[in-house]
């Protein structure tokens, strides 16, 4: 299976998760990331569109079912991966008015149970959701001295894509 195969999950409360990017509501995603997220506040709509386009998998969370009619996007998670050895989980959110219903747990469970992600080394960054991710096998890095990171420079990214802030 490659990442082009679309997958769907529904729960008994009328919510759906889909990996089909055609159902993603870029306006909702942009609004949340640009205005409400602590990790990407101020990001441009053009960069959000590129992030979605270039992600291996995007998991949209919907109230309703986008395949059968009216559905409202209420959450997202992006996965960047080779689908064999390593995966990065990014931009996980449920909009505030839908929190407290178990949707984040359901979303993360769906992601980590994907047949081509299940055994991969999964990484993520979080300031406030450690207990959520620990339920799914995530833990602090054993030897942080063995990992390195290059700092994000949004101005260079914008310039590289021919965009301005």
C-alpha positions as CSV (number, residue, x, y, z in Angstrom):
1,X,0.0,0.0,0.0
2,X,1.3,3.5,-0.8
3,X,0.1,6.8,0.7
4,X,-2.2,7.3,-2.3
5,X,-4.6,4.7,-1.0
6,X,-7.3,6.5,1.0
7,X,-8.6,5.2,4.3
8,X,-11.7,6.0,6.3
9,X,-12.8,5.4,9.9
10,X,-16.1,6.3,11.5
11,X,-17.2,6.1,15.1
12,X,-20.7,5.8,16.7
13,X,-20.9,9.5,17.5
14,X,-21.0,10.6,13.9
15,X,-17.4,11.5,13.4
16,X,-15.1,10.4,10.5
17,X,-11.4,10.3,10.0
18,X,-10.1,10.3,6.4
19,X,-6.7,10.3,4.7
20,X,-8.2,11.6,1.5
21,X,-6.7,15.1,1.0
22,X,-9.5,16.2,-1.3
23,X,-11.8,16.5,1.8
24,X,-9.4,18.8,3.8
25,X,-10.8,22.2,4.5
26,X,-7.6,24.3,4.0
27,X,-9.4,27.4,5.4
28,X,-10.2,25.7,8.7
29,X,-6.6,24.2,8.9
30,X,-5.1,27.6,8.1
31,X,-7.3,29.4,10.6
32,X,-6.3,27.1,13.4
33,X,-2.6,26.9,12.7
34,X,-2.3,30.6,11.9
35,X,-4.4,32.0,14.8
36,X,-4.8,29.3,17.5
37,X,-1.8,27.0,17.5
38,X,1.2,27.8,19.7
39,X,3.6,26.1,17.2
40,X,2.8,27.8,13.9
41,X,1.1,31.0,14.7
42,X,1.3,33.5,11.8
43,X,2.0,30.8,9.1
44,X,0.8,31.8,5.6
45,X,-2.0,30.0,3.8
46,X,0.4,29.2,0.9
47,X,2.8,27.4,3.3
48,X,-0.2,25.5,4.8
49,X,-1.2,24.4,1.4
50,X,2.4,23.2,0.6
51,X,2.6,21.4,4.0
52,X,-0.5,19.4,3.1
53,X,0.5,18.7,-0.4
54,X,4.0,17.5,0.6
55,X,2.8,15.3,3.6
56,X,2.9,11.6,3.3
57,X,-0.5,11.3,5.0
58,X,-3.0,13.9,6.3
59,X,-5.7,12.7,8.7
60,X,-8.7,14.9,8.6
61,X,-11.3,14.6,11.4
62,X,-14.8,15.5,10.5
63,X,-18.2,15.9,12.2
64,X,-20.2,13.9,9.7
65,X,-18.9,11.9,6.8
66,X,-17.3,13.8,3.9
67,X,-17.8,10.9,1.5
68,X,-21.6,10.9,1.9
69,X,-22.6,14.5,2.4
70,X,-22.1,17.5,4.6
71,X,-19.2,17.3,6.9
72,X,-17.3,19.9,9.0
73,X,-13.6,19.5,9.5
74,X,-12.8,19.7,13.2
75,X,-9.3,18.3,13.4
76,X,-6.1,17.3,11.6
77,X,-2.8,15.4,11.9
78,X,-0.1,15.2,9.4
79,X,2.5,12.4,9.0
80,X,5.8,12.7,7.2
81,X,7.3,9.3,6.6
82,X,9.0,6.8,4.3
83,X,6.4,4.3,5.6
84,X,9.1,1.9,6.6
85,X,11.5,3.1,9.2
86,X,10.7,6.6,10.4
87,X,7.7,8.9,10.8
88,X,7.1,12.4,12.1
89,X,3.7,13.3,13.6
90,X,2.9,17.0,13.2
91,X,0.2,19.6,13.5
92,X,-2.2,17.4,15.5
93,X,-5.3,19.4,16.6
94,X,-8.9,19.2,17.4
95,X,-10.7,22.6,17.4
96,X,-11.5,23.7,20.9
97,X,-15.3,23.3,20.9
98,X,-14.8,19.5,20.1
99,X,-12.2,18.7,22.7
100,X,-13.0,16.4,25.6
101,X,-14.9,13.8,23.5
102,X,-12.0,11.4,23.0
103,X,-11.3,12.5,19.4
104,X,-7.6,13.1,19.9
105,X,-7.2,9.6,21.4
106,X,-9.1,8.1,18.5
107,X,-7.1,10.1,16.0
108,X,-3.7,9.1,17.4
109,X,-4.8,5.5,17.7
110,X,-5.9,5.4,14.1
111,X,-2.5,6.9,13.0
112,X,-0.3,4.5,15.1
113,X,-2.3,1.5,13.9
114,X,-1.9,2.3,10.2
115,X,-0.4,-0.9,8.7
116,X,2.7,0.9,7.3
117,X,3.3,3.1,10.4
118,X,2.7,0.6,13.1
119,X,6.3,-0.5,13.6
120,X,8.1,2.7,12.5
121,X,10.1,5.0,14.8
122,X,7.6,7.7,15.4
123,X,8.7,11.2,16.5
124,X,6.9,14.3,17.5
125,X,7.2,17.5,19.4
126,X,4.7,18.7,22.1
127,X,4.6,21.3,24.8
128,X,1.4,20.1,26.5
129,X,0.2,16.6,25.3
130,X,2.7,14.2,26.8
131,X,0.2,12.1,28.6
132,X,-1.9,11.7,25.4
133,X,1.0,10.4,23.4
134,X,2.4,8.2,26.2
135,X,-0.8,6.1,26.0
136,X,0.3,5.2,22.5
137,X,3.9,4.2,23.2
138,X,5.6,7.6,22.8
139,X,8.3,8.5,25.4
140,X,11.0,11.0,26.0
141,X,14.2,10.5,24.0
142,X,16.5,8.1,25.8
143,X,19.7,9.7,24.6
144,X,18.9,13.3,23.6
145,X,22.6,13.9,23.0
146,X,22.4,11.6,20.0
147,X,19.7,13.7,18.3
148,X,20.3,16.9,16.5
149,X,17.9,19.6,15.1
150,X,18.3,22.5,12.7
151,X,16.4,25.6,13.7
152,X,13.4,26.6,11.6
153,X,13.9,29.9,9.7
154,X,10.5,31.0,8.3
155,X,12.0,33.9,6.3
156,X,14.3,31.5,4.4
157,X,11.4,29.1,3.8
158,X,9.2,31.9,2.4
159,X,12.0,33.1,0.2
160,X,12.7,29.6,-1.1
161,X,9.1,29.3,-2.1
162,X,8.9,32.8,-3.7
163,X,6.6,34.0,-1.0
164,X,6.6,37.1,1.3
165,X,5.2,37.5,4.8
